[in-house]
Structures are given as structure tokens and as C-alpha cells.
Amino acid sequence: MVQRLPISRRNLLLGAAATFGVPAILAGCGSSEPTAAPPGGKSAGNLGTITLGSNYSDEVPKKSLASVIKGFTQGEVKINTVDHNTFQENINRYLKGTPDDVFTWFAGYRMQFFAEQGLATDISDVWREIGGDYTPAMKAASTGSDGKQYFVPFTYYPWAVFYRKSVWQEKGYEVPKTLDELTALAKKMKTDGLIPIAFADKDGWPAMGTFDILNMRMNGYDFHISLMGGKESWTDPKVKQVFDTWRGLMEYHQPAALGRTWEEAGQSLQQKKTGMYLLGMFVAQQFPENERDDIDFFTFPEINPTYGTDSIDAPIDGYMISAKAKNVDGAKALLKHLAQGSSQNIATKLDPGTLASNSKADTSGYSSLQKRGAELVSKATHIAQFLDRDTRPDFASTVMIPSLQTFVGKPNEIDPLLASIEKQKANIFR
């Protein structure tokens, strides 16, 4: 049985969404941030007002998007910023209600799902202009099951195990190559007075990254993607083994994770209270600029030699146009602006935890961390988009978030939890 978490502001918002629909939430929680419109009106080529629904609610990405939008001179853009989790978990109602013209979203399955539902605008004509600036893989991640494009990639970031170089040098720690070496390192960190692994799951999604990497390391990318697609059973012994392995690592995780945000866990790494942190490269946002050169990472170590370390999570963030867009011409012009390498360069300079999706973007200004991140992605054989992007959005939000939080709170009750997930999955994947 899924554990009932204490009522939080987020849960109250979700309840309000169920009652009143997402547009009410967006109006109540979002902040409208217009950019200056160019002089001259439509007679001077002004495409009017374009609305943009954004989940970039954290300070760094929010500032980054605002800076990029300032360079758009073909119309006025009004950004409606909504808390990341509220936006993401209510996107379906939002798109069926009164959505903005353009909205932030994710590549892969999550994009395809809304395209199939008729909730997104076909932008294949945009891709005929911008396609030369993107790799075939980026285009594939932007393409619906009907072969048309619905998404423009903006930035991406790999998930890895991050640490402070100065701490590791001081303690003499070495990068682990296997799970046994990782466990031995964690034990050493505990004796040195460090919490080995920073961990947070108050918002529900961070624990997904831990499940993803353990499942891919133990059972391989193909099984993981098949499981995300509802084609495998959650009661399969392979899945149980993932949770058993995870349970064995729990004693090295930062305690009370359900009451901690990822930002707070990132700050514990910055403050040298924890030794390492499995997260996206955006953890760099929690470090002052003068400390970012002290951040390094390693890919999660091997567990099953059959798969080694061939797979990683590297989610792609970008933009789509809603099917109910009121200003389609303006929205397409804005997407072309966001697709430019120069626009993405602004973002990656302001946000040290991201990489440009445009293959012709200027990477000479990348920090050492960003260069290492790009190298990690280029060497991966398989790239997953993250659990909540590789599966149905309703399954991710209504089943997996509470289920993983239940596991984090009660890691010894695996069998009934997996049986519950499987039963709910069967009702969703029909």
C-alpha cells in the first residue's frame, strides 16, 4: 500500500488542480514576466505577443531563460513561470485547458505522448530551417511516432556522481570502478565523519535517477526502456534485485530524504558535509561561481559486467507549441530563436549545469565541468531521458513518485510495493 505523505503545499496544489484544472494553478502560482517589445508594431515585423509557459522556477535557469528571450526582437514574450513540479505533474490538464503558445517540456516519450494526444503543434516546417544545426539523434528525440517534429531541443545535462575535488584529494579518495568499491568508499567516508551520499526526495523525482542507473547497470538499457514502456513486470526478480541493491546502499544515504529538496542536498555537498551526490549536472547551480572548478564527477560504477557503464541518463530540455496556441506564427519564430546556437550559448554560460543541444553552438567557453559532461555523453552507448520522461506521464506522477517515496521511507517492504506498482501499471498501460 502506498504511504500517505504529510500534506504539503505541493499536494494541496495538486488537489486544487484536480478540482479546478491547471489553468487556475498557473494563474495562482505563476509569475508573468514580459520582455520589452521592439518598436514599430506589426507594421515593422512585430509578431505580436507570444506567451511562454515555463517550469524554470529555480533562480539560475529562470534568469537564463529571461536573458535568452531578451534577444528575441520579433515580438513581445510574456513568460508565465510555474513551480517545476506543479507544472510537470499537471501538464496534461494544462494542455487541455488554456495553455500558453509555447511551453517548456522534454524530449522523447514525454513529447511523443502529447503529440499523439493531439495536444502539440507540428513544427516540421521549423525543423526544415533548423535541422542542419542538430544531430540525427537530437532530431529523433524531437520526432513523434508519426514521423513529424514537435519539439526543439535547447539544453541537456548528464546525470553522474558529483563530488568536491578538494575533499577527495584531502582524504585520498579514489573513483570507484565497481559497486563493491563504491560501498568500500562509502564506509571510509563514514569513518571520516562524512555522510557518504547526499540524497533528497521531497519533490518526488530525484529518487527516479537512482532507480534508473541501478536498473540500467544491473539489467541493461533495453530492459529498462521496456519496463518504462509497460512491457515488463515490476514483480520480475530483476526489478526486485534492483530494489534489494538499493536497500543495501541506504545506510550510506543522507537520512530523512523525504523532507529535503535536491537544492538542500546539493548545498550539503557544497558545504563539505556529504562526500558525493548522484544527480544531474545542474547541481552546479548550488555552488558559488568561485567554487565550481572544485566540482568533478564519475559515472556510476559497474554492477553487471554484461552492461558495464554503457548507459546514462542525459535528459534533453526544450520547447513545444501547444495545439491551442493563439499566436502560432509568433511561437514558431520564437522556437527558431531558441534553436540558435547563440541563444543556447547565453544559457550555458549563465547556467553551468547545462550543455547546448545545437551541434554548432560555440563550446569554447565551456567550463571544465561542462566539457567533461559533454565528453561523458559522447562516450555513452545508450542515453535514457530519465524515468519520468521515458514512461507515461500519468504513470510517473501518480504511481512512481509515491511508490519510490514509500520505498525511501520503508525500504524493507519491497514485495508488496512492487505488487502495488504492477497492479497500477496494468490499469494504466492497457
C-alpha positions in Angstrom: 0.0 0.0 0.0 1.3 3.4 -1.0 2.4 5.5 2.0 0.4 8.7 2.6 2.8 11.6 2.9 2.0 14.7 5.0 0.0 17.3 3.3 2.4 19.8 1.6 1.9 22.9 -0.5 2.6 20.8 -3.5 0.0 18.2 -2.6 -2.6 21.0 -1.9 -1.8 22.4 -5.3 -2.3 19.1 -7.0 -5.6 18.7 -5.2 -6.7 22.1 -6.4 -5.7 21.1 -9.9 -7.9 18.1 -9.8 -10.8 20.3 -8.7 -10.4 23.4 -10.8 -8.0 22.4 -13.6 -4.4 23.5 -14.2 -5.1 27.0 -15.6 -6.3 28.1 -12.1 -3.0 26.8 -10.7 -0.9 28.6 -13.3 -2.7 31.8 -12.6 -2.2 31.4 -8.9 1.4 30.2 -8.8 3.0 31.6 -11.9 4.6 34.9 -12.4 4.2 36.8 -15.6 7.4 38.3 -16.9 7.0 40.3 -20.1 10.0 41.2 -22.2 10.3 44.5 -24.0 8.6 44.5 -27.4 10.5 46.1 -30.3 9.3 49.5 -31.5 7.1 49.8 -34.6 4.3 47.4 -34.0 3.2 44.8 -36.6 4.0 47.1 -39.5 7.6 46.8 -38.5 7.5 43.0 -38.4 6.3 42.6 -34.9 4.6 39.3 -34.5 2.6 40.4 -31.5 2.5 38.9 -28.1 3.7 35.3 -27.6 3.0 33.6 -24.2 5.5 31.1 -22.8 4.7 28.6 -20.0 7.9 27.9 -18.2 8.8 25.4 -15.4 12.2 27.1 -15.0 11.3 28.2 -11.5 14.8 27.9 -9.9 16.8 31.1 -9.8 19.6 30.2 -12.3 17.5 28.7 -15.2 14.8 31.3 -14.7 17.4 34.1 -15.1 19.0 32.2 -18.0 15.7 32.0 -20.0 14.9 35.7 -19.4 18.3 36.6 -20.8 17.8 34.5 -23.9 14.4 35.9 -24.5 15.8 39.4 -24.4 17.5 38.7 -27.7 14.2 38.0 -29.5 13.1 41.1 -31.4 10.1 39.9 -33.5 7.5 40.2 -30.8 6.8 40.5 -27.1 7.2 37.4 -25.0 5.3 37.0 -21.7 6.8 34.3 -19.6 4.4 32.5 -17.1 6.7 30.8 -14.6 5.3 28.0 -12.5 6.9 25.8 -9.9 8.7 23.0 -11.7 6.8 20.1 -10.0 3.4 21.7 -10.2 3.9 22.4 -13.9 5.2 18.9 -14.7 2.6 16.9 -12.8 -0.3 18.9 -14.1 0.8 19.3 -17.7 -2.0 17.2 -19.2 -4.8 19.3 -17.8 -2.8 22.4 -18.7 -2.6 21.5 -22.3 -6.3 20.6 -22.5 -7.3 23.8 -20.8 -6.0 27.3 -21.8 -2.2 26.7 -22.4 0.4 29.3 -23.4 1.5 29.4 -27.0 4.9 27.9 -26.2 5.8 25.7 -23.3 8.9 24.2 -21.8 9.0 20.4 -22.0 11.1 17.3 -22.5 12.3 15.2 -25.4 11.5 11.6 -26.1 8.5 9.7 -24.8 7.0 12.6 -22.9 7.0 14.7 -26.0 5.6 11.9 -28.2 2.8 11.2 -25.7 1.3 14.7 -26.0 1.9 14.7 -29.8 -0.2 11.5 -30.0 -2.9 13.1 -27.9 -3.2 16.0 -30.4 -2.0 18.5 -27.7 1.0 19.8 -29.6 1.5 21.6 -32.9 3.5 20.0 -35.7 6.7 22.1 -36.3 8.2 20.1 -39.1 8.4 23.3 -41.1 10.6 24.8 -38.3 12.9 21.8 -38.5 13.4 22.3 -42.2 15.1 25.5 -41.3 17.0 24.5 -38.1 17.7 20.8 -38.9 21.2 21.4 -40.1 22.2 22.6 -36.7 21.2 19.4 -34.9 22.5 15.8 -34.9 20.3 13.0 -36.2 19.9 11.8 -32.5 18.6 15.2 -31.4 16.1 15.2 -34.3 15.0 11.7 -33.5 14.4 12.8 -29.9 12.2 15.6 -31.2 10.1 13.4 -33.6 6.7 11.9 -32.8 5.6 8.4 -33.7 4.0 9.9 -36.9 7.4 11.0 -38.1 6.7 14.7 -37.6 8.7 17.0 -35.3 7.0 18.6 -32.3 10.0 19.7 -30.1 13.0 22.0 -30.3 15.9 20.8 -28.1 17.5 23.6 -26.1 19.9 22.2 -23.4 20.7 18.9 -21.9 22.7 17.6 -18.9 24.1 14.2 -17.9 23.5 12.5 -14.5 26.6 11.3 -12.7 28.1 11.1 -9.2 29.4 14.5 -8.3 32.0 15.4 -5.6 34.4 18.1 -4.5 37.9 17.5 -5.8 39.5 19.3 -2.8 37.7 17.0 -0.3 38.7 13.8 -2.2 42.3 15.0 -2.5 42.5 15.8 1.2 41.1 12.4 2.1 42.8 10.3 -0.5 39.6 9.0 -2.1 39.7 7.3 -5.5 37.0 7.0 -8.1 35.3 3.6 -7.6 35.0 1.3 -10.7 32.6 -1.3 -9.2 29.7 -1.3 -6.8 32.0 -3.1 -4.2 34.5 -0.3 -4.5 31.7 2.3 -4.1 30.5 0.6 -1.0 34.0 0.5 0.4 34.5 4.2 -0.3 31.2 5.0 1.4 32.3 3.1 4.5 35.5 5.0 4.6 33.6 8.3 4.3 31.5 7.4 7.3 34.6 6.8 9.4 35.9 10.1 8.2 32.8 11.9 9.5 31.1 12.5 6.2 27.7 11.4 5.1 28.7 9.4 2.1 25.9 10.0 -0.4 23.8 13.2 -0.4 20.1 12.3 -1.1 16.8 14.1 -1.3 13.3 13.1 -2.5 10.9 15.7 -1.1 9.9 16.6 -4.6 9.4 13.0 -5.7 11.6 12.9 -8.8 15.2 12.7 -7.6 15.0 9.1 -6.5 14.0 8.2 -10.0 17.6 8.9 -11.1 18.9 6.3 -8.6 16.4 3.7 -9.8 17.3 4.4 -13.4 21.0 4.0 -13.0 20.8 0.9 -10.9 18.3 -0.8 -13.3 20.5 0.1 -16.3 23.6 -1.1 -14.6 22.1 -4.4 -13.5 19.6 -5.2 -16.3 20.7 -3.1 -19.2 19.2 -0.3 -21.2 16.8 -2.4 -23.3 15.2 -3.9 -20.2 14.9 -0.5 -18.6 13.2 1.1 -21.5 10.9 -1.9 -21.9 10.0 -1.6 -18.3 9.3 2.1 -18.7 7.0 1.3 -21.7 4.9 -1.0 -19.5 6.1 -4.2 -21.3 7.8 -5.8 -18.3 6.5 -6.8 -14.9 7.5 -4.8 -11.8 7.4 -8.1 -9.9 10.1 -9.6 -12.1 13.0 -10.8 -10.0 15.3 -8.5 -12.0 13.4 -5.5 -10.6 13.3 -6.8 -7.1 17.1 -7.2 -7.3 17.4 -3.5 -8.1 15.5 -2.5 -5.0 17.4 -5.0 -2.9 20.7 -3.5 -4.1 19.4 0.0 -3.5 18.3 -1.0 0.0 21.8 -2.2 0.7 23.1 1.3 -0.1 20.5 3.1 2.0 22.7 3.2 5.1 25.2 5.4 3.2 22.5 7.8 2.0 21.7 11.1 3.7 18.8 10.4 6.2 15.4 12.0 6.2 15.4 12.4 2.5 11.6 12.9 2.2 12.0 16.2 4.0 14.8 17.5 1.9 14.9 19.2 -1.6 17.6 18.5 -4.1 18.8 22.0 -3.7 19.4 21.4 0.1 21.2 18.1 -0.7 23.3 20.0 -3.2 24.2 22.6 -0.6 25.3 19.8 1.8 27.8 18.7 -0.9 28.9 22.3 -1.4 29.4 22.7 2.4 31.5 19.5 2.5 29.1 17.7 4.7 28.5 14.9 2.2 31.0 13.1 0.1 29.2 12.5 -3.2 25.8 13.1 -4.9 24.1 11.2 -7.8 22.3 14.0 -9.6 22.1 15.9 -12.9 24.9 18.3 -13.7 22.6 21.2 -12.6 23.9 20.5 -9.1 26.5 23.1 -10.0 23.8 25.8 -9.5 24.2 25.3 -5.8 27.9 26.2 -5.8 29.2 29.8 -5.8 31.0 30.7 -9.1 34.4 30.7 -7.4 33.9 27.1 -6.2 32.7 25.5 -9.5 36.2 24.5 -10.6 36.2 22.2 -7.5 33.3 20.1 -8.8 34.1 16.8 -10.6 32.1 13.6 -11.2 32.3 10.0 -12.3 29.8 7.8 -14.0 28.0 5.4 -11.7 30.2 2.3 -11.4 29.7 -1.1 -13.0 27.5 -3.7 -11.3 26.8 -6.3 -14.1 29.9 -6.8 -16.4 27.5 -7.6 -19.2 26.4 -3.9 -19.4 29.4 -2.2 -17.7 28.8 1.6 -17.7 27.3 1.8 -21.2 24.2 3.7 -20.2 23.5 7.1 -18.6 20.6 9.5 -18.0 21.0 12.7 -20.1 17.7 14.5 -20.3 17.0 17.0 -23.1 15.0 20.1 -22.2 13.4 22.2 -24.8 10.2 23.8 -26.2 7.0 22.9 -27.9 4.0 24.7 -29.2 0.6 23.8 -27.8 -2.2 22.7 -30.1 -4.3 25.6 -28.7 -1.7 28.3 -29.4 -3.2 31.6 -30.3 -0.1 33.0 -32.0 1.4 30.1 -34.0 3.5 32.4 -36.3 5.0 34.1 -33.3 5.5 30.9 -31.5 7.4 29.4 -34.4 9.6 32.4 -34.7 10.4 32.2 -31.0 11.3 28.5 -31.4 13.7 29.4 -34.2 15.3 31.9 -31.9 15.7 29.4 -29.1 17.2 26.9 -31.6 20.1 29.1 -32.4 23.5 28.2 -31.1 24.0 31.8 -30.0 20.8 31.7 -27.8 21.9 28.4 -26.2 25.4 29.8 -25.6 23.8 32.5 -23.4 22.0 29.8 -21.5 25.0 27.6 -20.9 27.2 30.5 -19.8 24.6 31.6 -17.2 23.7 28.0 -16.2 26.8 26.0 -15.5 24.9 22.7 -15.2 23.7 22.6 -18.9 25.1 21.9 -22.3 23.9 23.3 -25.7 21.8 21.0 -27.9 22.7 22.8 -31.1 25.7 21.0 -32.6 27.1 24.2 -34.0 27.0 26.1 -30.7 30.3 27.6 -29.5 31.6 25.3 -26.8 35.0 27.1 -26.4 33.6 29.0 -23.4 32.5 25.8 -21.6 33.8 25.3 -18.1 35.9 22.3 -17.4 32.8 20.7 -15.8 30.7 21.3 -19.0 33.5 19.9 -21.2 33.7 16.8 -19.0 29.9 16.5 -19.2 29.8 16.7 -23.0 32.6 14.0 -23.1 30.6 11.7 -20.9 27.5 11.9 -23.1 29.6 11.4 -26.3 31.0 8.2 -24.9 27.8 6.6 -23.7 26.3 3.8 -25.8 22.8 4.3 -24.6 21.2 7.6 -23.3 18.0 7.5 -21.3 15.8 10.5 -20.8 15.0 9.9 -17.1 12.2 7.8 -15.6 9.5 10.4 -15.7 10.3 11.2 -19.3 10.7 7.6 -20.6 7.3 6.5 -19.4 3.7 7.7 -19.5 3.4 11.0 -17.5 0.4 9.6 -15.6 2.3 6.5 -14.5 5.3 8.6 -13.5 3.4 11.1 -11.4 0.6 9.0 -9.8 2.4 5.7 -9.4 6.1 6.0 -9.4 6.6 9.2 -7.3 4.6 7.9 -4.3 5.9 4.4 -4.7 9.6 5.5 -4.7 8.9 7.8 -1.8 7.3 4.8 0.0 10.4 2.8 -0.6 12.7 5.6 0.6 10.6 5.7 3.8 10.3 2.0 4.3 13.0 0.2 2.3 12.3 -3.2 3.8 8.8 -3.6 2.3 9.8 -4.4 -1.3 7.4 -7.2 -2.3 4.1 -5.5 -1.5 5.4 -2.3 -3.0 6.3 -4.0 -6.4 3.0 -5.8 -6.4 1.2 -2.5 -6.0 3.2 -0.9 -8.8 2.4 -3.8 -11.1 -1.3 -3.7 -10.4 -1.5 0.1 -11.0 0.7 -0.3 -14.1 -1.8 -2.8 -15.6 -4.6 -0.3 -15.2 -2.7 2.4 -17.0 -0.9 0.5 -19.8 -3.9 -1.1 -21.4 
